[in-house]
Amino acid sequence: MTTAPAASTAPTEADQASGSFLRQPRAVWAVAFACVIAFMGIGLVDPILKDIAAKLQASPSQVSLMFSGYMAVMGVAMLVTGMISSRIGAKRTLLLGLALIIVFAGLAGASGNVAEVVAFRGGWGLGNALFVATALSTIVMSAKGSTAQAIILFEAALGIGIASGPLLGGLLGEHSWRAPFFGVSVLMLIALIATTFLLPSTPPSGQHTSLADPIKALRHRSLLLIGITAIFYNVAFFTILAAGPFALPTYGIRAIGWIFFGWGLLVAVTSVFVAPLLQRAMGTVPAVITMLALFALDHAVMAIWTQHALVVIVGIVLSGAFIGINNTLVTEAVMGAAPVERPIASSAYSFLRFTGGAVGPFVALKLGEHSGAHAPFWFGAIMAAIGTGVLIAARGTIEGRTPHSAAGSELEAEAVLAGDQA
């Protein structure tokens, strides 16, 4: 991750005079469009999981590796993105990430077996890590208006991508399971061309980030405890994405796409609008504890009534609210959790959350193969409950370092958020 320039969180007179935050340079819209496509990759494969398993004669746990491999590579890559971008500059890092997504999404679509799809999804995760790690700071540097307006623009692009990924996967997946992969590759090619010509050159930063910096940051107890909480939370998060389609055996590709589109809309809306309200009312840590406990309860309800499709559908969609709120508040807590540069804290946290989350889909669907469709949701409930317990136990250590009000969300402007809400 690159170190964003020192940015005042208070809008200047020039910022205020700039008018609507929608009146942005073309470079900002190019990066925002690329953000939408990049975040589509999270839920894109949800509607086609069952179809891939059938067409490539793979088990649910084997196709779950499309999530696990993607997240594992993305998590490890977060340790090196800062080192790369601080040496070659933000624009080149963005373009490198986009190019890798284009290549590996296309290769995944051309694969002949599930092992190849999994491998190429891993390459896609590397590209996504490089792109996402610099996208927010690039928008903040290039956008007109206040820092807060730039963050809203980024969050809007992120939300649209998360919501539209399953929908795109469902609509294209009806024609062929390969079509969503090729579709992303084409869209990313458009984003690459737009970014190349519309985004000005960005020189490397004078301060180089080393590979060891994020690991050293985990020596700080508050950051480490938030990271451990995030491991369990993300296991439960990606259990929903992987297990949901297999718990709805009578639902087709398009129907599952619409279900997860509803899920993505709740992720987007609650992360931008509801999370700040809860933060003002409860404080960051109490709000996260409450959402984690409700997330565990949501899993448990789906585990008890797995045979009722309507309960599973409502549970999946409702989980988007808990995920959206937690993603915003936990990321903000990370920014003040340790006396290190915020990009380094973000890198360390993202390494833990993504590599931990990579475990969830495989273990959950393995349990489902042996114990029935309800087992993944019990697994998710237990993981979310453990995360809740860790955060309750660590509350005294963490709470003094976290902002109480929503105003603290502008801290994100000085950090390159490594896949915030992915």
C-alpha positions in Angstrom: 0.0 0.0 0.0 1.1 3.5 -0.7 1.2 6.3 1.7 -1.4 8.8 0.8 -0.4 12.4 0.9 -1.0 14.3 4.2 -4.6 15.4 3.8 -6.5 17.6 6.1 -9.8 16.2 7.1 -11.3 19.7 7.2 -12.6 21.0 3.8 -10.9 24.1 2.5 -12.7 27.1 1.0 -11.7 25.8 -2.4 -13.2 22.4 -1.5 -16.5 24.0 -0.5 -16.6 26.0 -3.7 -16.1 23.0 -5.9 -19.9 22.2 -5.9 -21.4 18.8 -6.1 -19.1 15.9 -5.5 -20.5 14.3 -8.7 -18.6 17.0 -10.7 -15.3 15.2 -10.8 -12.4 15.0 -13.3 -12.6 12.1 -15.8 -9.6 10.5 -14.0 -11.7 10.0 -10.9 -14.6 8.5 -12.8 -12.2 6.1 -14.6 -10.8 4.8 -11.3 -14.3 4.7 -9.7 -15.5 2.6 -12.7 -12.6 0.2 -12.2 -13.5 0.0 -8.5 -17.0 -1.1 -9.4 -15.6 -3.9 -11.7 -13.0 -4.9 -9.2 -15.5 -5.4 -6.3 -17.8 -7.3 -8.6 -15.3 -10.2 -8.3 -16.3 -10.8 -4.7 -19.8 -12.1 -5.4 -19.6 -12.8 -9.1 -19.1 -16.6 -8.8 -22.0 -17.1 -6.2 -24.8 -17.8 -8.7 -22.6 -20.1 -10.8 -21.1 -22.2 -8.0 -23.5 -25.1 -8.5 -23.3 -24.9 -12.3 -19.5 -25.1 -12.2 -19.6 -28.0 -9.8 -22.0 -29.8 -12.1 -20.2 -29.0 -15.4 -16.7 -29.6 -14.1 -17.7 -32.6 -12.0 -16.4 -31.0 -8.8 -17.6 -31.3 -5.2 -18.9 -28.2 -3.3 -15.7 -28.0 -1.3 -13.6 -28.0 -4.4 -15.5 -25.1 -6.0 -15.3 -23.3 -2.7 -11.6 -23.0 -3.3 -12.5 -20.3 -5.9 -13.2 -18.2 -2.8 -10.5 -19.6 -0.6 -7.7 -19.3 -3.2 -8.8 -15.8 -4.2 -8.9 -14.6 -0.6 -5.6 -16.3 0.5 -3.6 -14.8 -2.4 -5.2 -11.4 -1.8 -4.4 -11.5 1.9 -0.7 -12.5 1.4 -0.4 -9.9 -1.4 -1.5 -7.2 0.9 1.9 -7.5 2.6 3.7 -6.6 -0.6 1.4 -4.1 -2.3 2.8 -1.2 -0.3 6.4 -2.2 -1.1 5.5 -2.3 -4.8 3.4 0.9 -5.0 5.9 3.0 -3.0 8.5 2.1 -5.7 6.6 2.3 -9.0 3.9 4.8 -8.1 0.1 4.6 -7.7 -0.9 4.7 -11.4 1.5 1.9 -12.4 0.3 -0.2 -9.5 -3.3 0.4 -10.5 -2.6 -0.6 -14.1 -0.6 -3.6 -13.1 -3.5 -4.8 -10.9 -6.0 -4.2 -13.7 -3.9 -6.1 -16.3 -3.6 -9.1 -14.0 -7.4 -9.2 -13.4 -8.0 -9.0 -17.2 -5.6 -11.9 -17.9 -6.6 -14.2 -15.0 -10.4 -13.6 -15.3 -10.1 -14.5 -19.0 -8.0 -17.6 -18.2 -10.5 -18.7 -15.6 -13.3 -18.5 -18.2 -11.3 -20.7 -20.6 -10.4 -23.3 -18.0 -11.1 -27.0 -18.5 -11.3 -28.2 -14.9 -11.9 -26.8 -11.5 -8.2 -26.8 -10.5 -7.5 -24.4 -13.3 -10.3 -22.1 -12.3 -9.1 -22.1 -8.7 -5.5 -21.3 -9.8 -6.6 -18.5 -12.1 -8.9 -17.0 -9.4 -5.7 -16.8 -7.2 -4.0 -14.7 -9.9 -7.2 -12.6 -10.0 -6.8 -12.1 -6.3 -3.3 -10.8 -6.7 -4.4 -8.3 -9.3 -7.3 -7.2 -7.1 -4.9 -6.6 -4.1 -2.7 -4.4 -6.2 -5.6 -2.4 -7.5 -7.7 -2.0 -4.4 -4.7 -1.1 -2.3 -4.2 2.1 -4.2 -7.7 3.0 -5.5 -8.9 5.0 -2.5 -5.8 7.2 -2.2 -5.9 7.8 -5.9 -9.5 9.0 -5.8 -8.7 11.2 -2.8 -5.7 12.8 -4.5 -7.6 13.4 -7.8 -11.1 14.3 -6.6 -12.6 17.8 -6.3 -14.4 18.7 -3.1 -13.7 17.6 0.5 -12.0 14.4 1.6 -15.3 13.2 2.9 -16.9 13.6 -0.5 -14.1 11.6 -2.1 -14.7 8.8 0.4 -18.4 8.8 -0.3 -17.6 8.4 -4.0 -15.3 5.5 -3.3 -17.8 3.8 -1.0 -20.5 4.3 -3.6 -18.4 2.6 -6.3 -17.5 -0.2 -3.8 -21.2 -0.7 -3.0 -22.3 -0.8 -6.6 -19.6 -3.4 -7.4 -20.5 -5.7 -4.4 -24.2 -5.5 -5.3 -23.9 -5.9 -9.0 -21.4 -8.8 -9.0 -23.9 -11.5 -8.1 -26.4 -10.0 -10.6 -23.9 -10.0 -13.4 -22.9 -13.5 -12.5 -26.6 -14.6 -12.6 -27.5 -12.9 -15.8 -24.4 -14.0 -17.8 -24.2 -17.4 -16.0 -27.5 -18.4 -17.5 -25.8 -18.6 -20.9 -22.6 -20.3 -19.7 -20.6 -20.5 -16.4 -17.7 -19.1 -18.4 -19.5 -15.9 -19.5 -19.2 -14.0 -16.1 -15.4 -14.4 -16.2 -15.1 -13.2 -19.8 -17.5 -10.3 -19.0 -15.3 -9.1 -16.2 -12.2 -9.4 -18.4 -13.8 -7.2 -21.1 -15.1 -4.6 -18.5 -11.6 -4.4 -16.9 -10.0 -3.9 -20.3 -12.3 -0.8 -20.7 -11.3 0.3 -17.2 -7.6 -0.2 -18.1 -7.8 1.9 -21.2 -9.7 4.7 -19.4 -7.3 4.7 -16.5 -4.2 4.8 -18.8 -5.4 7.8 -20.7 -7.4 9.7 -18.1 -5.3 9.3 -14.9 -2.2 11.6 -14.7 1.1 10.0 -13.9 1.9 9.5 -10.2 5.6 9.3 -9.2 6.8 6.9 -6.6 6.7 8.1 -3.0 10.0 9.1 -1.5 9.4 6.8 1.5 9.6 3.1 0.7 7.6 0.5 2.6 9.3 -2.7 3.5 7.8 -6.2 3.6 8.4 -6.5 7.4 6.5 -3.3 8.4 3.0 -4.8 8.5 4.3 -7.9 10.4 6.0 -5.6 13.0 2.8 -3.6 13.4 1.0 -6.7 14.7 3.2 -6.5 17.8 0.8 -3.8 19.0 -1.8 -5.7 21.1 -4.8 -3.6 20.1 -4.2 -4.1 16.3 -3.5 -7.8 16.8 -6.7 -8.3 18.8 -8.8 -6.5 16.1 -7.1 -8.7 13.5 -8.0 -11.9 15.4 -11.6 -10.8 15.7 -11.6 -10.1 11.9 -10.3 -13.6 11.2 -13.4 -15.2 12.8 -15.7 -12.6 11.4 -14.5 -13.1 7.9 -14.7 -16.9 8.2 -18.4 -16.4 8.9 -18.7 -13.7 6.2 -17.4 -16.0 3.4 -19.3 -19.0 4.7 -22.5 -17.1 3.7 -21.2 -16.5 0.2 -20.0 -20.1 -0.3 -22.7 -22.1 1.5 -25.7 -20.0 0.5 -26.2 -21.2 -3.1 -25.9 -24.9 -2.0 -28.5 -24.4 0.7 -31.0 -23.5 -2.1 -30.8 -26.6 -4.4 -34.0 -25.8 -6.3 -33.0 -22.2 -7.2 -31.5 -21.5 -10.5 -28.6 -19.2 -11.5 -30.6 -16.1 -12.1 -32.6 -16.5 -8.8 -29.5 -16.8 -6.8 -28.0 -13.8 -8.5 -31.0 -11.7 -7.5 -30.8 -13.0 -3.9 -27.2 -12.0 -3.5 -27.9 -8.7 -5.3 -30.3 -7.9 -2.4 -27.5 -9.0 0.0 -25.1 -6.6 -1.8 -27.5 -3.7 -1.7 -27.8 -4.0 2.1 -24.0 -4.2 2.4 -23.7 -1.0 0.4 -26.5 1.0 2.1 -25.6 0.1 5.7 -21.9 0.6 5.3 -22.4 4.2 4.1 -25.5 5.3 5.9 -26.3 3.1 8.9 -22.8 2.5 10.3 -22.2 6.2 11.1 -25.6 6.4 12.9 -24.8 3.4 15.1 -21.4 4.7 15.8 -22.7 8.0 17.1 -25.3 6.2 19.2 -23.3 3.4 20.7 -19.6 3.9 20.0 -17.4 1.9 17.6 -16.6 -1.2 19.7 -20.1 -1.7 21.3 -21.7 -1.4 17.8 -19.3 -4.0 16.3 -20.0 -6.4 19.3 -23.7 -6.0 18.7 -23.5 -6.6 15.0 -21.2 -9.7 15.4 -23.7 -11.2 17.9 -26.6 -10.6 15.5 -24.5 -12.1 12.7 -23.9 -15.2 14.8 -27.7 -15.4 15.5 -28.5 -15.0 11.8 -26.3 -18.0 11.0 -27.9 -20.0 13.8 -31.4 -19.3 12.5 -30.4 -20.5 9.0 -28.8 -23.6 10.5 -32.0 -24.5 12.4 -34.4 -23.9 9.5 -32.1 -24.8 6.6 -34.9 -26.9 5.0 -37.1 -23.8 4.7 -35.8 -21.9 1.6 -37.5 -18.6 2.6 -35.7 -18.6 5.9 -32.3 -19.1 4.2 -33.1 -16.4 1.6 -34.0 -13.8 4.3 -31.0 -14.8 6.4 -28.6 -14.3 3.5 -30.0 -10.9 2.5 -30.2 -9.8 6.2 -26.6 -10.8 6.7 -25.6 -8.0 4.3 -26.7 -5.4 6.9 -24.4 -6.9 9.6 -21.5 -7.2 7.2 -21.9 -3.7 5.8 -21.9 -2.1 9.3 -19.1 -4.2 10.6 -16.8 -3.6 7.6 -17.0 0.1 8.0 -16.6 0.2 11.8 -13.9 -2.5 12.1 -11.8 -0.8 9.4 -12.1 2.5 11.2 -11.1 0.9 14.5 -8.0 -0.5 12.7 -6.9 3.0 11.7 -6.4 4.1 15.3 -5.5 0.8 16.8 -1.7 1.1 16.7 0.9 4.0 16.7 2.0 3.1 13.1 1.3 4.7 9.8 -2.3 4.0 8.7 -1.4 2.3 5.5 0.8 -0.2 7.4 -1.9 -0.8 10.0 -4.4 -1.4 7.1 -2.0 -3.8 5.4 -1.4 -5.9 8.6 -5.2 -6.0 9.3 -6.0 -7.0 5.7 -3.4 -9.7 5.8 -5.2 -11.3 8.8 -8.7 -10.8 7.6 -8.3 -12.1 4.1 -6.1 -15.1 4.9 -8.3 -16.0 7.7 -11.4 -15.6 5.6 -9.9 -17.9 3.0 -10.5 -20.8 5.5 -14.2 -20.3 5.8 -15.6 -21.4 2.4 -13.6 -24.7 2.2 -14.2 -25.8 5.8 -17.9 -24.8 5.7 -18.6 -26.8 2.5 -16.5 -29.8 3.7 -18.8 -29.9 6.7 -21.8 -29.6 4.5 -20.7 -32.6 2.4 -20.4 -34.8 5.5 -23.1 -33.4 7.8 -25.7 -31.8 5.6 -26.6 -28.3 4.4 -27.2 -27.0 7.9 -23.6 -27.6 9.0 -21.9 -24.7 7.3 -24.3 -22.3 9.0 -23.6 -23.8 12.4 -19.9 -23.4 11.6 -20.5 -19.7 10.7 -22.5 -19.1 13.9 -19.7 -20.5 16.0 -17.0 -18.5 14.2 -19.0 -15.3 14.6 -19.6 -16.0 18.3 -15.9 -16.6 18.9 -15.2 -13.3 17.2 -17.7 -11.6 19.5 -16.1 -13.2 22.5 -12.6 -12.1 21.5 -13.8 -8.5 21.0 -15.6 -8.4 24.3 -12.5 -9.7 26.1 -10.3 -7.2 24.3 -12.7 -4.2 24.7 -10.7 -2.5 27.4 -7.5 -2.7 25.3 -9.1 -1.5 22.0 -11.8 1.0 23.1 -9.4 3.8 24.1 -7.9 3.8 20.6 -11.1 4.0 18.6 -13.2 7.0 17.6 -16.7 7.3 19.1 -18.3 9.5 16.4 -18.8 9.1 12.7 -16.4 12.0 12.1 -13.6 9.6 12.4 -14.5 8.0 9.1 -12.3 10.5 7.3 -9.3 8.7 8.8 -9.7 6.4 5.8 -8.5 9.2 3.5 -5.0 8.9 4.8 -4.9 5.1 4.5 -4.9 2.9 1.5 -7.7 0.6 2.5 -6.7 -2.9 1.5 -10.0 -4.3 0.2 -12.3 -2.6 2.7 -15.7 -4.5 2.6 -14.6 -7.3 0.4 
